Amino acid sequence: MIRRYLIAGLFTLLPLVVTLWILRGIFNALVGIFVEPLTWVALKVGLPTPTFSVLALFSALATLLLLLLVGALMGNFIGRQLLTWMDEVMLHVPVVKGIYGATKQLINAIQSNQVN
């Protein structure tokens, strides 16, 4: 009986834990991207080194802006052509090909499930 409860608890919490773990990794990666540029700008302007809160806020805003720009770009012919070209390039790089291809298939599967 205890074993059944443990397994039920594991299968209940595992999707949540994995989702939070992935989101945390993405968030930390985004914050990490902006550490050096923001620190450099702050030093050039004479401001103190940005705190993690400032980096997190800036990263979130920059990510939203990037998503909006890419989404708007994909709405026109030039954006779709750029995406096709990028797909071709990524699928010809040996190690990147497997990761990019698998990720692309996963995203396409998720999108097709949302449409149905």
Biopython code that builds the backbone (N, CA, C, O; Angstrom):
import numpy as np
from Bio.PDB.StructureBuilder import StructureBuilder

atoms = [
    (1, "MET", "N", (0.817, -1.180, 0.000)),
    (1, "MET", "CA", (0.000, 0.000, 0.000)),
    (1, "MET", "C", (0.872, 1.259, 0.000)),
    (1, "MET", "O", (0.589, 2.198, -0.744)),
    (2, "ILE", "N", (1.908, 1.293, 0.807)),
    (2, "ILE", "CA", (2.808, 2.434, 0.836)),
    (2, "ILE", "C", (3.497, 2.581, -0.511)),
    (2, "ILE", "O", (3.666, 3.691, -1.017)),
    (3, "ARG", "N", (3.893, 1.448, -1.090)),
    (3, "ARG", "CA", (4.551, 1.479, -2.397)),
    (3, "ARG", "C", (3.626, 2.107, -3.445)),
    (3, "ARG", "O", (4.068, 2.904, -4.272)),
    (4, "ARG", "N", (2.350, 1.744, -3.402)),
    (4, "ARG", "CA", (1.385, 2.294, -4.360)),
    (4, "ARG", "C", (1.247, 3.805, -4.191)),
    (4, "ARG", "O", (1.173, 4.533, -5.181)),
    (5, "TYR", "N", (1.211, 4.280, -2.952)),
    (5, "TYR", "CA", (1.124, 5.718, -2.690)),
    (5, "TYR", "C", (2.383, 6.449, -3.159)),
    (5, "TYR", "O", (2.312, 7.543, -3.718)),
    (6, "LEU", "N", (3.538, 5.817, -2.919)),
    (6, "LEU", "CA", (4.789, 6.433, -3.377)),
    (6, "LEU", "C", (4.817, 6.556, -4.901)),
    (6, "LEU", "O", (5.196, 7.596, -5.441)),
    (7, "ILE", "N", (4.421, 5.505, -5.573)),
    (7, "ILE", "CA", (4.410, 5.531, -7.038)),
    (7, "ILE", "C", (3.382, 6.543, -7.547)),
    (7, "ILE", "O", (3.663, 7.283, -8.490)),
    (8, "ALA", "N", (2.212, 6.584, -6.944)),
    (8, "ALA", "CA", (1.182, 7.551, -7.336)),
    (8, "ALA", "C", (1.681, 8.978, -7.110)),
    (8, "ALA", "O", (1.462, 9.847, -7.953)),
    (9, "GLY", "N", (2.345, 9.226, -5.988)),
    (9, "GLY", "CA", (2.907, 10.549, -5.714)),
    (9, "GLY", "C", (3.987, 10.912, -6.707)),
    (9, "GLY", "O", (4.054, 12.051, -7.171)),
    (10, "LEU", "N", (4.839, 9.942, -7.040)),
    (10, "LEU", "CA", (5.903, 10.187, -8.010)),
    (10, "LEU", "C", (5.325, 10.565, -9.359)),
    (10, "LEU", "O", (5.735, 11.559, -9.959)),
    (11, "PHE", "N", (4.375, 9.777, -9.839)),
    (11, "PHE", "CA", (3.795, 10.057, -11.156)),
    (11, "PHE", "C", (2.952, 11.326, -11.161)),
    (11, "PHE", "O", (2.753, 11.928, -12.216)),
    (12, "THR", "N", (2.468, 11.729, -10.032)),
    (12, "THR", "CA", (1.717, 12.977, -9.945)),
    (12, "THR", "C", (2.647, 14.186, -9.964)),
    (12, "THR", "O", (2.374, 15.168, -10.655)),
    (13, "LEU", "N", (3.738, 14.121, -9.214)),
    (13, "LEU", "CA", (4.626, 15.275, -9.092)),
    (13, "LEU", "C", (5.705, 15.356, -10.167)),
    (13, "LEU", "O", (6.223, 16.442, -10.427)),
    (14, "LEU", "N", (6.055, 14.246, -10.793)),
    (14, "LEU", "CA", (7.148, 14.232, -11.751)),
    (14, "LEU", "C", (6.969, 15.226, -12.905)),
    (14, "LEU", "O", (7.920, 15.942, -13.217)),
    (15, "PRO", "N", (5.795, 15.307, -13.557)),
    (15, "PRO", "CA", (5.653, 16.296, -14.631)),
    (15, "PRO", "C", (5.857, 17.739, -14.149)),
    (15, "PRO", "O", (6.457, 18.554, -14.850)),
    (16, "LEU", "N", (5.358, 18.040, -12.960)),
    (16, "LEU", "CA", (5.523, 19.382, -12.402)),
    (16, "LEU", "C", (6.991, 19.676, -12.126)),
    (16, "LEU", "O", (7.488, 20.746, -12.478)),
    (17, "VAL", "N", (7.682, 18.740, -11.504)),
    (17, "VAL", "CA", (9.093, 18.930, -11.155)),
    (17, "VAL", "C", (9.940, 19.083, -12.412)),
    (17, "VAL", "O", (10.805, 19.957, -12.473)),
    (18, "VAL", "N", (9.700, 18.243, -13.411)),
    (18, "VAL", "CA", (10.472, 18.329, -14.657)),
    (18, "VAL", "C", (10.209, 19.660, -15.358)),
    (18, "VAL", "O", (11.135, 20.295, -15.863)),
    (19, "THR", "N", (8.948, 20.078, -15.387)),
    (19, "THR", "CA", (8.603, 21.359, -16.013)),
    (19, "THR", "C", (9.299, 22.521, -15.311)),
    (19, "THR", "O", (9.895, 23.375, -15.966)),
    (20, "LEU", "N", (9.225, 22.555, -13.990)),
    (20, "LEU", "CA", (9.878, 23.635, -13.235)),
    (20, "LEU", "C", (11.389, 23.602, -13.426)),
    (20, "LEU", "O", (12.022, 24.652, -13.532)),
    (21, "TRP", "N", (11.971, 22.409, -13.472)),
    (21, "TRP", "CA", (13.409, 22.265, -13.672)),
    (21, "TRP", "C", (13.827, 22.822, -15.032)),
    (21, "TRP", "O", (14.829, 23.530, -15.131)),
    (22, "ILE", "N", (13.064, 22.507, -16.080)),
    (22, "ILE", "CA", (13.378, 23.005, -17.422)),
    (22, "ILE", "C", (13.207, 24.517, -17.480)),
    (22, "ILE", "O", (14.066, 25.214, -18.021)),
    (23, "LEU", "N", (12.112, 25.035, -16.932)),
    (23, "LEU", "CA", (11.886, 26.485, -16.934)),
    (23, "LEU", "C", (12.974, 27.223, -16.157)),
    (23, "LEU", "O", (13.418, 28.295, -16.570)),
    (24, "ARG", "N", (13.400, 26.651, -15.040)),
    (24, "ARG", "CA", (14.476, 27.272, -14.261)),
    (24, "ARG", "C", (15.774, 27.306, -15.060)),
    (24, "ARG", "O", (16.494, 28.304, -15.044)),
    (25, "GLY", "N", (16.067, 26.214, -15.757)),
    (25, "GLY", "CA", (17.266, 26.174, -16.593)),
    (25, "GLY", "C", (17.230, 27.206, -17.704)),
    (25, "GLY", "O", (18.230, 27.870, -17.977)),
    (26, "ILE", "N", (16.070, 27.340, -18.348)),
    (26, "ILE", "CA", (15.919, 28.340, -19.413)),
    (26, "ILE", "C", (16.085, 29.740, -18.838)),
    (26, "ILE", "O", (16.795, 30.570, -19.404)),
    (27, "PHE", "N", (15.428, 29.998, -17.713)),
    (27, "PHE", "CA", (15.521, 31.320, -17.087)),
    (27, "PHE", "C", (16.963, 31.649, -16.701)),
    (27, "PHE", "O", (17.443, 32.748, -16.978)),
    (28, "ASN", "N", (17.649, 30.710, -16.069)),
    (28, "ASN", "CA", (19.042, 30.954, -15.681)),
    (28, "ASN", "C", (19.932, 31.161, -16.902)),
    (28, "ASN", "O", (20.858, 31.972, -16.864)),
    (29, "ALA", "N", (19.661, 30.443, -17.972)),
    (29, "ALA", "CA", (20.439, 30.636, -19.201)),
    (29, "ALA", "C", (20.204, 32.031, -19.768)),
    (29, "ALA", "O", (21.145, 32.689, -20.213)),
    (30, "LEU", "N", (18.956, 32.482, -19.753)),
    (30, "LEU", "CA", (18.661, 33.826, -20.265)),
    (30, "LEU", "C", (19.316, 34.902, -19.409)),
    (30, "LEU", "O", (19.880, 35.863, -19.933)),
    (31, "VAL", "N", (19.242, 34.740, -18.108)),
    (31, "VAL", "CA", (19.896, 35.712, -17.223)),
    (31, "VAL", "C", (21.408, 35.694, -17.481)),
    (31, "VAL", "O", (22.046, 36.747, -17.518)),
    (32, "GLY", "N", (21.969, 34.513, -17.658)),
    (32, "GLY", "CA", (23.405, 34.386, -17.915)),
    (32, "GLY", "C", (23.846, 35.082, -19.179)),
    (32, "GLY", "O", (24.965, 35.588, -19.255)),
    (33, "ILE", "N", (22.973, 35.113, -20.177)),
    (33, "ILE", "CA", (23.306, 35.781, -21.440)),
    (33, "ILE", "C", (23.530, 37.270, -21.219)),
    (33, "ILE", "O", (24.386, 37.871, -21.868)),
    (34, "PHE", "N", (22.777, 37.862, -20.318)),
    (34, "PHE", "CA", (22.817, 39.309, -20.149)),
    (34, "PHE", "C", (23.772, 39.784, -19.059)),
    (34, "PHE", "O", (23.928, 40.992, -18.883)),
    (35, "VAL", "N", (24.409, 38.893, -18.330)),
    (35, "VAL", "CA", (25.292, 39.300, -17.235)),
    (35, "VAL", "C", (26.421, 40.186, -17.749)),
    (35, "VAL", "O", (26.599, 41.304, -17.265)),
    (36, "GLU", "N", (27.174, 39.704, -18.710)),
    (36, "GLU", "CA", (28.333, 40.463, -19.190)),
    (36, "GLU", "C", (27.944, 41.766, -19.888)),
    (36, "GLU", "O", (28.515, 42.808, -19.565)),
    (37, "PRO", "N", (26.993, 41.754, -20.837)),
    (37, "PRO", "CA", (26.651, 43.029, -21.481)),
    (37, "PRO", "C", (26.117, 44.077, -20.507)),
    (37, "PRO", "O", (26.491, 45.247, -20.594)),
    (38, "LEU", "N", (25.245, 43.672, -19.581)),
    (38, "LEU", "CA", (24.700, 44.647, -18.635)),
    (38, "LEU", "C", (25.765, 45.159, -17.674)),
    (38, "LEU", "O", (25.780, 46.342, -17.333)),
    (39, "THR", "N", (26.645, 44.281, -17.242)),
    (39, "THR", "CA", (27.733, 44.707, -16.363)),
    (39, "THR", "C", (28.642, 45.685, -17.095)),
    (39, "THR", "O", (29.057, 46.695, -16.527)),
    (40, "TRP", "N", (28.949, 45.390, -18.347)),
    (40, "TRP", "CA", (29.808, 46.264, -19.153)),
    (40, "TRP", "C", (29.162, 47.637, -19.329)),
    (40, "TRP", "O", (29.823, 48.661, -19.156)),
    (41, "VAL", "N", (27.865, 47.662, -19.673)),
    (41, "VAL", "CA", (27.155, 48.933, -19.858)),
    (41, "VAL", "C", (27.110, 49.703, -18.548)),
    (41, "VAL", "O", (27.322, 50.916, -18.533)),
    (42, "ALA", "N", (26.833, 49.008, -17.445)),
    (42, "ALA", "CA", (26.766, 49.677, -16.144)),
    (42, "ALA", "C", (28.107, 50.314, -15.792)),
    (42, "ALA", "O", (28.143, 51.442, -15.301)),
    (43, "LEU", "N", (29.202, 49.611, -16.036)),
    (43, "LEU", "CA", (30.525, 50.168, -15.742)),
    (43, "LEU", "C", (30.838, 51.359, -16.635)),
    (43, "LEU", "O", (31.421, 52.340, -16.171)),
    (44, "LYS", "N", (30.464, 51.290, -17.900)),
    (44, "LYS", "CA", (30.722, 52.405, -18.828)),
    (44, "LYS", "C", (29.930, 53.645, -18.461)),
    (44, "LYS", "O", (30.409, 54.767, -18.623)),
    (45, "VAL", "N", (28.705, 53.438, -17.962)),
    (45, "VAL", "CA", (27.843, 54.559, -17.604)),
    (45, "VAL", "C", (28.132, 55.058, -16.195)),
    (45, "VAL", "O", (27.715, 56.156, -15.826)),
    (46, "GLY", "N", (28.839, 54.263, -15.412)),
    (46, "GLY", "CA", (29.154, 54.656, -14.049)),
    (46, "GLY", "C", (28.140, 54.187, -13.029)),
    (46, "GLY", "O", (28.078, 54.730, -11.926)),
    (47, "LEU", "N", (27.347, 53.194, -13.373)),
    (47, "LEU", "CA", (26.358, 52.641, -12.457)),
    (47, "LEU", "C", (26.941, 51.436, -11.734)),
    (47, "LEU", "O", (27.922, 50.858, -12.201)),
    (48, "PRO", "N", (26.361, 51.045, -10.608)),
    (48, "PRO", "CA", (26.845, 49.836, -9.927)),
    (48, "PRO", "C", (26.521, 48.586, -10.751)),
    (48, "PRO", "O", (25.658, 48.599, -11.629)),
    (49, "THR", "N", (27.230, 47.526, -10.442)),
    (49, "THR", "CA", (26.985, 46.252, -11.119)),
    (49, "THR", "C", (25.538, 45.838, -10.887)),
    (49, "THR", "O", (25.056, 45.889, -9.755)),
    (50, "PRO", "N", (24.830, 45.426, -11.955)),
    (50, "PRO", "CA", (23.414, 45.080, -11.782)),
    (50, "PRO", "C", (23.217, 43.866, -10.866)),
    (50, "PRO", "O", (23.987, 42.905, -10.898)),
    (51, "THR", "N", (22.177, 43.941, -10.063)),
    (51, "THR", "CA", (21.850, 42.826, -9.168)),
    (51, "THR", "C", (21.144, 41.728, -9.967)),
    (51, "THR", "O", (20.761, 41.924, -11.121)),
    (52, "PHE", "N", (20.984, 40.576, -9.326)),
    (52, "PHE", "CA", (20.297, 39.470, -9.992)),
    (52, "PHE", "C", (18.872, 39.869, -10.352)),
    (52, "PHE", "O", (18.364, 39.461, -11.397)),
    (53, "SER", "N", (18.218, 40.662, -9.501)),
    (53, "SER", "CA", (16.841, 41.105, -9.776)),
    (53, "SER", "C", (16.776, 41.935, -11.050)),
    (53, "SER", "O", (15.875, 41.753, -11.868)),
    (54, "VAL", "N", (17.726, 42.840, -11.217)),
    (54, "VAL", "CA", (17.769, 43.671, -12.417)),
    (54, "VAL", "C", (18.043, 42.802, -13.636)),
    (54, "VAL", "O", (17.403, 42.964, -14.675)),
    (55, "LEU", "N", (18.994, 41.880, -13.511)),
    (55, "LEU", "CA", (19.294, 40.971, -14.610)),
    (55, "LEU", "C", (18.077, 40.131, -14.974)),
    (55, "LEU", "O", (17.792, 39.931, -16.155)),
    (56, "ALA", "N", (17.361, 39.641, -13.975)),
    (56, "ALA", "CA", (16.181, 38.809, -14.222)),
    (56, "ALA", "C", (15.098, 39.618, -14.936)),
    (56, "ALA", "O", (14.501, 39.143, -15.902)),
    (57, "LEU", "N", (14.847, 40.835, -14.460)),
    (57, "LEU", "CA", (13.836, 41.684, -15.084)),
    (57, "LEU", "C", (14.214, 42.020, -16.519)),
    (57, "LEU", "O", (13.390, 41.912, -17.428)),
    (58, "PHE", "N", (15.463, 42.429, -16.718)),
    (58, "PHE", "CA", (15.927, 42.767, -18.059)),
    (58, "PHE", "C", (15.857, 41.549, -18.980)),
    (58, "PHE", "O", (15.461, 41.670, -20.140)),
    (59, "SER", "N", (16.234, 40.395, -18.474)),
    (59, "SER", "CA", (16.200, 39.168, -19.273)),
    (59, "SER", "C", (14.769, 38.833, -19.686)),
    (59, "SER", "O", (14.521, 38.458, -20.832)),
    (60, "ALA", "N", (13.835, 38.970, -18.757)),
    (60, "ALA", "CA", (12.434, 38.677, -19.073)),
    (60, "ALA", "C", (11.908, 39.645, -20.133)),
    (60, "ALA", "O", (11.246, 39.227, -21.084)),
    (61, "LEU", "N", (12.198, 40.928, -19.970)),
    (61, "LEU", "CA", (11.743, 41.924, -20.941)),
    (61, "LEU", "C", (12.401, 41.721, -22.304)),
    (61, "LEU", "O", (11.735, 41.804, -23.336)),
    (62, "ALA", "N", (13.694, 41.457, -22.308)),
    (62, "ALA", "CA", (14.400, 41.237, -23.563)),
    (62, "ALA", "C", (13.886, 39.983, -24.265)),
    (62, "ALA", "O", (13.782, 39.962, -25.491)),
    (63, "THR", "N", (13.566, 38.944, -23.507)),
    (63, "THR", "CA", (13.035, 37.712, -24.090)),
    (63, "THR", "C", (11.661, 37.966, -24.706)),
    (63, "THR", "O", (11.388, 37.505, -25.815)),
    (64, "LEU", "N", (10.802, 38.686, -24.008)),
    (64, "LEU", "CA", (9.490, 39.019, -24.557)),
    (64, "LEU", "C", (9.615, 39.838, -25.839)),
    (64, "LEU", "O", (8.903, 39.594, -26.813)),
    (65, "LEU", "N", (10.526, 40.810, -25.828)),
    (65, "LEU", "CA", (10.742, 41.629, -27.018)),
    (65, "LEU", "C", (11.249, 40.777, -28.177)),
    (65, "LEU", "O", (10.791, 40.932, -29.309)),
    (66, "LEU", "N", (12.190, 39.881, -27.899)),
    (66, "LEU", "CA", (12.724, 39.004, -28.934)),
    (66, "LEU", "C", (11.623, 38.104, -29.506)),
    (66, "LEU", "O", (11.535, 37.930, -30.721)),
    (67, "LEU", "N", (10.786, 37.535, -28.636)),
    (67, "LEU", "CA", (9.691, 36.686, -29.105)),
    (67, "LEU", "C", (8.711, 37.472, -29.969)),
    (67, "LEU", "O", (8.242, 36.965, -30.987)),
    (68, "LEU", "N", (8.399, 38.703, -29.573)),
    (68, "LEU", "CA", (7.505, 39.544, -30.371)),
    (68, "LEU", "C", (8.113, 39.864, -31.736)),
    (68, "LEU", "O", (7.424, 39.798, -32.754)),
    (69, "LEU", "N", (9.393, 40.208, -31.758)),
    (69, "LEU", "CA", (10.053, 40.526, -33.026)),
    (69, "LEU", "C", (10.112, 39.328, -33.955)),
    (69, "LEU", "O", (9.824, 39.446, -35.146)),
    (70, "VAL", "N", (10.484, 38.177, -33.418)),
    (70, "VAL", "CA", (10.556, 36.963, -34.246)),
    (70, "VAL", "C", (9.160, 36.577, -34.728)),
    (70, "VAL", "O", (8.996, 36.192, -35.886)),
    (71, "GLY", "N", (8.162, 36.673, -33.868)),
    (71, "GLY", "CA", (6.789, 36.368, -34.265)),
    (71, "GLY", "C", (6.308, 37.282, -35.373)),
    (71, "GLY", "O", (5.659, 36.830, -36.316)),
    (72, "ALA", "N", (6.620, 38.562, -35.266)),
    (72, "ALA", "CA", (6.237, 39.513, -36.306)),
    (72, "ALA", "C", (6.989, 39.229, -37.604)),
    (72, "ALA", "O", (6.421, 39.337, -38.690)),
    (73, "LEU", "N", (8.242, 38.872, -37.492)),
    (73, "LEU", "CA", (9.055, 38.565, -38.671)),
    (73, "LEU", "C", (8.533, 37.327, -39.387)),
    (73, "LEU", "O", (8.550, 37.270, -40.616)),
    (74, "MET", "N", (8.068, 36.337, -38.630)),
    (74, "MET", "CA", (7.564, 35.100, -39.237)),
    (74, "MET", "C", (6.244, 35.322, -39.970)),
    (74, "MET", "O", (5.799, 34.465, -40.734)),
    (75, "GLY", "N", (5.623, 36.470, -39.736)),
    (75, "GLY", "CA", (4.367, 36.792, -40.395)),
    (75, "GLY", "C", (4.530, 37.281, -41.816)),
    (75, "GLY", "O", (3.534, 37.506, -42.503)),
    (76, "ASN", "N", (5.766, 37.454, -42.279)),
    (76, "ASN", "CA", (5.945, 37.917, -43.655)),
    (76, "ASN", "C", (6.851, 36.980, -44.440)),
    (76, "ASN", "O", (7.460, 36.073, -43.873)),
    (77, "PHE", "N", (6.936, 37.201, -45.722)),
    (77, "PHE", "CA", (7.666, 36.321, -46.635)),
    (77, "PHE", "C", (9.158, 36.244, -46.304)),
    (77, "PHE", "O", (9.740, 35.160, -46.318)),
    (78, "ILE", "N", (9.766, 37.368, -46.011)),
    (78, "ILE", "CA", (11.209, 37.393, -45.727)),
    (78, "ILE", "C", (11.518, 36.578, -44.477)),
    (78, "ILE", "O", (12.507, 35.844, -44.444)),
    (79, "GLY", "N", (10.686, 36.699, -43.452)),
    (79, "GLY", "CA", (10.885, 35.930, -42.231)),
    (79, "GLY", "C", (10.788, 34.435, -42.464)),
    (79, "GLY", "O", (11.586, 33.665, -41.931)),
    (80, "ARG", "N", (9.809, 34.024, -43.259)),
    (80, "ARG", "CA", (9.665, 32.593, -43.557)),
    (80, "ARG", "C", (10.850, 32.087, -44.372)),
    (80, "ARG", "O", (11.295, 30.956, -44.173)),
    (81, "GLN", "N", (11.366, 32.901, -45.280)),
    (81, "GLN", "CA", (12.539, 32.518, -46.067)),
    (81, "GLN", "C", (13.764, 32.377, -45.159)),
    (81, "GLN", "O", (14.544, 31.436, -45.305)),
    (82, "LEU", "N", (13.928, 33.317, -44.218)),
    (82, "LEU", "CA", (15.040, 33.232, -43.266)),
    (82, "LEU", "C", (14.948, 31.972, -42.421)),
    (82, "LEU", "O", (15.960, 31.321, -42.161)),
    (83, "LEU", "N", (13.740, 31.626, -41.992)),
    (83, "LEU", "CA", (13.538, 30.415, -41.194)),
    (83, "LEU", "C", (13.878, 29.165, -42.011)),
    (83, "LEU", "O", (14.509, 28.241, -41.498)),
    (84, "THR", "N", (13.469, 29.137, -43.258)),
    (84, "THR", "CA", (13.789, 27.997, -44.124)),
    (84, "THR", "C", (15.294, 27.873, -44.294)),
    (84, "THR", "O", (15.839, 26.771, -44.218)),
    (85, "TRP", "N", (15.968, 28.990, -44.522)),
    (85, "TRP", "CA", (17.430, 28.981, -44.677)),
    (85, "TRP", "C", (18.102, 28.509, -43.388)),
    (85, "TRP", "O", (19.027, 27.698, -43.429)),
    (86, "MET", "N", (17.635, 29.018, -42.238)),
    (86, "MET", "CA", (18.227, 28.624, -40.960)),
    (86, "MET", "C", (18.023, 27.129, -40.704)),
    (86, "MET", "O", (18.926, 26.451, -40.214)),
    (87, "ASP", "N", (16.838, 26.622, -41.035)),
    (87, "ASP", "CA", (16.588, 25.187, -40.886)),
    (87, "ASP", "C", (17.586, 24.374, -41.705)),
    (87, "ASP", "O", (18.150, 23.395, -41.216)),
    (88, "GLU", "N", (17.799, 24.784, -42.946)),
    (88, "GLU", "CA", (18.738, 24.060, -43.815)),
    (88, "GLU", "C", (20.149, 24.085, -43.245)),
    (88, "GLU", "O", (20.840, 23.066, -43.258)),
    (89, "VAL", "N", (20.581, 25.231, -42.749)),
    (89, "VAL", "CA", (21.923, 25.349, -42.178)),
    (89, "VAL", "C", (22.055, 24.462, -40.942)),
    (89, "VAL", "O", (23.017, 23.705, -40.815)),
    (90, "MET", "N", (21.089, 24.557, -40.035)),
    (90, "MET", "CA", (21.152, 23.801, -38.784)),
    (90, "MET", "C", (21.117, 22.289, -39.035)),
    (90, "MET", "O", (21.749, 21.528, -38.303)),
    (91, "LEU", "N", (20.391, 21.856, -40.052)),
    (91, "LEU", "CA", (20.266, 20.427, -40.333)),
    (91, "LEU", "C", (21.449, 19.863, -41.105)),
    (91, "LEU", "O", (21.467, 18.676, -41.430)),
    (92, "HIS", "N", (22.442, 20.705, -41.405)),
    (92, "HIS", "CA", (23.659, 20.231, -42.069)),
    (92, "HIS", "C", (24.880, 20.232, -41.148)),
    (92, "HIS", "O", (25.958, 19.804, -41.560)),
    (93, "VAL", "N", (24.731, 20.699, -39.927)),
    (93, "VAL", "CA", (25.834, 20.695, -38.959)),
    (93, "VAL", "C", (25.752, 19.388, -38.181)),
    (93, "VAL", "O", (24.731, 19.124, -37.547)),
    (94, "PRO", "N", (26.795, 18.563, -38.210)),
    (94, "PRO", "CA", (26.713, 17.196, -37.669)),
    (94, "PRO", "C", (26.101, 17.041, -36.277)),
    (94, "PRO", "O", (25.112, 16.320, -36.147)),
    (95, "VAL", "N", (26.618, 17.660, -35.255)),
    (95, "VAL", "CA", (26.101, 17.450, -33.892)),
    (95, "VAL", "C", (24.799, 18.223, -33.688)),
    (95, "VAL", "O", (23.873, 17.735, -33.040)),
    (96, "VAL", "N", (24.739, 19.407, -34.235)),
    (96, "VAL", "CA", (23.563, 20.266, -34.076)),
    (96, "VAL", "C", (22.352, 19.649, -34.763)),
    (96, "VAL", "O", (21.222, 19.810, -34.302)),
    (97, "LYS", "N", (22.588, 18.945, -35.861)),
    (97, "LYS", "CA", (21.506, 18.358, -36.654)),
    (97, "LYS", "C", (20.581, 17.492, -35.804)),
    (97, "LYS", "O", (19.360, 17.613, -35.907)),
    (98, "GLY", "N", (21.139, 16.628, -34.970)),
    (98, "GLY", "CA", (20.321, 15.740, -34.147)),
    (98, "GLY", "C", (19.507, 16.487, -33.119)),
    (98, "GLY", "O", (18.319, 16.217, -32.946)),
    (99, "ILE", "N", (20.134, 17.422, -32.436)),
    (99, "ILE", "CA", (19.444, 18.184, -31.393)),
    (99, "ILE", "C", (18.377, 19.086, -32.012)),
    (99, "ILE", "O", (17.232, 19.103, -31.560)),
    (100, "TYR", "N", (18.756, 19.830, -33.042)),
    (100, "TYR", "CA", (17.828, 20.773, -33.684)),
    (100, "TYR", "C", (16.660, 20.025, -34.319)),
    (100, "TYR", "O", (15.505, 20.424, -34.175)),
    (101, "GLY", "N", (16.972, 18.936, -35.022)),
    (101, "GLY", "CA", (15.921, 18.165, -35.680)),
    (101, "GLY", "C", (14.930, 17.581, -34.688)),
    (101, "GLY", "O", (13.720, 17.647, -34.904)),
    (102, "ALA", "N", (15.437, 17.011, -33.602)),
    (102, "ALA", "CA", (14.556, 16.424, -32.588)),
    (102, "ALA", "C", (13.706, 17.496, -31.913)),
    (102, "ALA", "O", (12.516, 17.289, -31.672)),
    (103, "THR", "N", (14.309, 18.630, -31.611)),
    (103, "THR", "CA", (13.566, 19.719, -30.981)),
    (103, "THR", "C", (12.486, 20.244, -31.921)),
    (103, "THR", "O", (11.359, 20.508, -31.503)),
    (104, "LYS", "N", (12.839, 20.390, -33.183)),
    (104, "LYS", "CA", (11.876, 20.868, -34.188)),
    (104, "LYS", "C", (10.702, 19.897, -34.305)),
    (104, "LYS", "O", (9.552, 20.328, -34.388)),
    (105, "GLN", "N", (10.978, 18.591, -34.313)),
    (105, "GLN", "CA", (9.909, 17.595, -34.393)),
    (105, "GLN", "C", (9.012, 17.654, -33.152)),
    (105, "GLN", "O", (7.790, 17.546, -33.258)),
    (106, "LEU", "N", (9.618, 17.823, -31.989)),
    (106, "LEU", "CA", (8.840, 17.906, -30.754)),
    (106, "LEU", "C", (7.919, 19.124, -30.776)),
    (106, "LEU", "O", (6.739, 19.018, -30.441)),
    (107, "ILE", "N", (8.449, 20.265, -31.166)),
    (107, "ILE", "CA", (7.638, 21.489, -31.233)),
    (107, "ILE", "C", (6.516, 21.335, -32.249)),
    (107, "ILE", "O", (5.383, 21.741, -31.989)),
    (108, "ASN", "N", (6.824, 20.747, -33.410)),
    (108, "ASN", "CA", (5.778, 20.539, -34.432)),
    (108, "ASN", "C", (4.689, 19.599, -33.915)),
    (108, "ASN", "O", (3.510, 19.812, -34.195)),
    (109, "ALA", "N", (5.067, 18.568, -33.168)),
    (109, "ALA", "CA", (4.084, 17.640, -32.601)),
    (109, "ALA", "C", (3.206, 18.355, -31.577)),
    (109, "ALA", "O", (1.993, 18.150, -31.548)),
    (110, "ILE", "N", (3.806, 19.183, -30.748)),
    (110, "ILE", "CA", (3.037, 19.933, -29.747)),
    (110, "ILE", "C", (2.074, 20.896, -30.438)),
    (110, "ILE", "O", (0.913, 21.008, -30.045)),
    (111, "GLN", "N", (2.563, 21.595, -31.477)),
    (111, "GLN", "CA", (1.712, 22.539, -32.196)),
    (111, "GLN", "C", (0.569, 21.831, -32.900)),
    (111, "GLN", "O", (-0.553, 22.337, -32.907)),
    (112, "SER", "N", (0.824, 20.679, -33.491)),
    (112, "SER", "CA", (-0.248, 19.973, -34.192)),
    (112, "SER", "C", (-1.284, 19.441, -33.209)),
    (112, "SER", "O", (-2.462, 19.355, -33.555)),
    (113, "ASN", "N", (-0.877, 19.081, -31.996)),
    (113, "ASN", "CA", (-1.840, 18.651, -30.979)),
    (113, "ASN", "C", (-2.695, 19.811, -30.486)),
    (113, "ASN", "O", (-3.856, 19.610, -30.130)),
    (114, "GLN", "N", (-2.148, 21.008, -30.459)),
    (114, "GLN", "CA", (-2.912, 22.170, -30.004)),
    (114, "GLN", "C", (-3.943, 22.587, -31.032)),
    (114, "GLN", "O", (-4.998, 23.110, -30.673)),
    (115, "VAL", "N", (-3.656, 22.365, -32.307)),
    (115, "VAL", "CA", (-4.577, 22.741, -33.375)),
    (115, "VAL", "C", (-5.774, 21.808, -33.383)),
    (115, "VAL", "O", (-6.898, 22.247, -33.625)),
    (116, "ASN", "N", (-5.552, 20.529, -33.122)),
    (116, "ASN", "CA", (-6.646, 19.525, -33.187)),
    (116, "ASN", "C", (-7.555, 19.601, -32.021)),
    (116, "ASN", "O", (-8.512, 18.832, -31.932)),
]
sb = StructureBuilder()
sb.init_structure("model")
sb.init_model(0)
sb.init_chain("A")
sb.init_seg("    ")
for serial, (resi, resn, name, xyz) in enumerate(atoms, 1):
    if name == "N":
        sb.init_residue(resn, " ", resi, " ")
    sb.init_atom(name, np.array(xyz, "f"), 0.0, 1.0, " ", f" {name:<3s}", serial, name[0])
structure = sb.get_structure()
